């Protein structure tokens, strides 16, 4: 009898749209289909009201003013707008940006593109837990620095950066601070004013909202931040991002934020307990390593390396039933192992052996118990096929072996 | 990435997993790849007096394609003469398992493992 069970533990990749969010969105596909910029009739007013309400809901979740929320097509666009927007707008003030090696590709590739245009970028190292060194940051800031871009929480290992301290250093040096908070918003408290963040990006599809929509928070006061639009044509969103608003998706994003805010506290307790159970059970196994910061970490994510076993092979023992991610080269489009794990100073072999498990609103304890068992069995099976597991058991020091690479 | 039925079969039911005594003169051992690359294959052959491969065993640290490639290799090795075995070509593995382009290197590693095992066997027996 084949096991038809489906368990989704890859919520950091994307999440299902919450039925309540979908419900909220539907009218805006049907009779409330107006363009929010149609100022002169009911259809437009209804759409505009819906968008305003979404702005308020998002602002509330972030501790911001609704006028500081700009709608985008997602976090990647928000990141592009923030970084390129600052680089263009403040070009006379300077041309140096500081970021970190563990940022999402949206940030890294945007920085690389700006480097090709003459912007100087410093990529800070991180320590073994994935944390940025504050002294290194302080030392890196110079007269020409116009932006520090550090993500709130990492998507692969869940490490939460010391955002308040980073903001303080930026404020001392009168430098703008942008944070890609895609993995943090709706999961842990984010308060832009209290934390001193000037620009912040996130997307809908990580918090049970639809794909294709996100928001960028841009501070209006103390400091007043301006960004050069990357998309022109009509001057929507205070001239920062033109284009007809995706009203249904924006409504969905707003509702998703409202729900996230309401449910965050209880969900965090529930999910952290489940995540900690996974850690407890799996870290009991021999030759298993937790990657990232154990404490300063998202409550529903864990990244674990199972030594002497390769990630894609391991996943194949259960991926008809369980959805997860791995840092292995074989699972990436680029055939490179995870650069985030590499930046932690782990050997590539640990990256190849890693699994990322990210729980969500719809994850049950049964799901977790089932996953623990399948993963454990999978690891044991793959180790029985692994020559390096055999060598480890024989007491051979794998670092001393001369491998014949080809 | 959708793997072929044959590949999945080799992955779920790998043939000839195990270890031969590498100290025996009748055994050739090939160990190729490296942990940092995410691929390590150990292929062993046991050769009879008249040069026929009687037994072949493998163990692999690697993805589904790597495991399937090495499993298939051991199947093909059994019953062949050492010379025949040396002419096993990686593209035959690619065709049999329908390996996607990004996984062709797994078949190359399997071919390397076969050749390394043969070389080890021959070196041992040249001294004898």
Interface residues (C-beta under 8 A of the other chain):
Chain A: X308 X309 X310 X311 X312 X313 X316 X328 X329 X330 X335 X337 X347 X348 X349 X352 X384 X385 X386 X387 X388 X389 X390 X398 X403 X404 X405 X406
Chain B: X11 X14 X17 X19 X31 X32 X33 X34 X35 X36 X37 X38 X39 X40 X41 X42 X59 X60 X61 X62 X63 X64 X65 X66 X67 X102 X108 X109 X112 X116
